[in-house]
């Protein structure tokens, strides 16, 4: 078609073509209704008016609904690189045909493949295509709009991590790690702790080459903590576990960051002490085969490390890629969409939800829940690799890789909107996210069926007045039964207590650093104390986790140091018996127009967290002020009993009292706000492990190490 003809074709459509402004989000990575992308076979269509993106399956829906005719079609072609004479890929070079700001596929992000991007304008309903760039034939406004769309940044860039590989973060100390030229050379075997006689669970400090034992494992065995003591004395941050070093990597721990990390320069750091990774085998203390059975850490048990797990593919076996610290979200959503009621409510209603979604489906909860559920359950994004006999044939053509795992960026962006913690890249508590999700489900229920009803249960509370001995029974609905464990009940209580430092040894410089930020002085002292003098940064994280607690600013008191363990109980999960919310928080809620009884009940149900208490009130519409229904019963031999009657029973399902475990979420790390989450789900008669994007048949599900357990009622 001649230039004049193209201009004539576009003139009546010009009012529907916009140039993206600074506040516009341009979605060119992902379809609003599916996980199609420019890497997908059908590519991606970006609306030139709303800048929403749609896969081939859904672009017609948007056209019919809005009448928008002009879309930009984006397609990324992936091909195997030309091989050199030695059989290896040619040196990596910048490909001038890559002009889209897109994420490359994790599975193909290597020197073996090259990428070529293609962009076209497509005019519906005739699917007329105009190749881009086309400066000579397109009107100036259209050219400007196309250039702006192509050069726009991802709307999730703030959500994406700076550095992340697989499920572990890259240590911030790895790039510029100091290594001492002290002549230390590490032998291939025969290692022993430099401070005791232990010969297993040994860690090599990557700064000075010291070999020291680690901390005890979760079963109260394994080490005397000399590696940690060395860090506290010297401040050298990184250590690698001896016996785990293989040509593929090793277990690296950052004492400063308090979590396992990745060291991209590990080979160089080990070579400094005479260790060649290419000739190392992952055996404990250099022994081979069955000479010794090494102990394993909680991290290894939960992730079933050391076991060759069989990958699983197909419907219901789709992983979720980690966005940096999103494993808490991934674990919860895998468990949620293994429940039939949630599958039926969202995926079962897919055509209806998609057809009646708002003009911006990226901002609709039900649309994004349906999108995620379909992505996990359809099997479309979880396909086995190409069979070996077909590889040669496939490689001769354009590479069409199967996508394994989906990225929940759009879902996370919506469900965490306006939430300061879940919208961050920091690790979060899976339990807190579960309750947050239930609130969203309650507020956005579809029709008469509410899938979150499967979690609702009735709790009866008995409150007795210490003076009058009168007793009141109250009922409330909850979604999660919390089982806090007091420190006194811990099986490794003695070791926990040994870790606590003498209050007189608190690092006052760290305390003052925190106090200068505006936190109460006593809270700062407790933060430094309970994080073992690990520095202001670690103590700051403790403050963020505990600042909503009623005794946050109270003085530090510990058993054996002149007081009750109020702060100690807080950190280990103990709760008070009277559970009376602080009056100042109650006053805040009542000042908003809610009744005092509502405020007290909501705070009790949410551990005195103001934000969650307000969510609780909104999500419990059946709760009413019960003063009109209080009936004082006659005195019995023990106490005066007051019962409460309500005009209508709560919305809960009753049935058999027999339940079976069908899923559990495990946590690894020093607190629920750090570390890593993994989910195990029982499907088709066997357990499956969901470790971010990795989905495998479980060989040894660690049921005794769960953080959250999901049970279903067994029909009678």
Secondary structure, 3 states (H helix, E strand, C coil): CCHHHHHHHHHCCHHHCCCCCCCCCCCCCCCCCCCCCCCCCCCEEEECCCCCEEEHHHHHHHHHHHCCCEEEEEEEEEEECCECCCCCECCCCCCCCCCCCCCCCHHHCCCCEEEEEEEEEEECCCCEEEECCCCCCCCHHHHHHHHHHHHCCCCCCCCCCCCCECCECECCCCCCCCCCCCCCCCCCCCCCCCCCCCCCCEEEECCCCCEEECCCCCCCCCCCCHHHHHHHHHCCCEEEECCCCECCECCEEECCCCEEEECCCHHHHHHCCCCCHHHCCCCHHHCCCCCCCCCCCHHHHHCCCCCCCCECCCCCCCCEECCCCCHHHHHHHHHHCCCHHHHHHHHCCHHHHHHCCCCCHHHCHHHHHHHHHHHHHCCCCCCCCCCHHHHHHHHCCCECCCCCCEECHHHHHHHCCCCCCCCCCCCCCHHHHHHHHHHHHHHCCECCECHHHHHCEEEEEEEECCCCCCEEEEEEEECCCCCCCCHHHCCCHHHHHHHCCCHHHCCHHHHHHHHCCCCCHHHHHHHHHHCCCCCHHHHHHHHHHHCCCCCCCCCCCCCCCCCCCHHHHHHHCCCCCCCCCCHHHHHHHHCCCCCHHHHHHHHHHCCCCHHHHHHHHHCCCCCCCCHHHEEECCCCCCCCEEEECCCCCCCCCCCCCCEEEEEEEEEECCCCCCCEEEEEEEECCEEEEEECCEEEECCCCCHHHEEEEEEEECCC
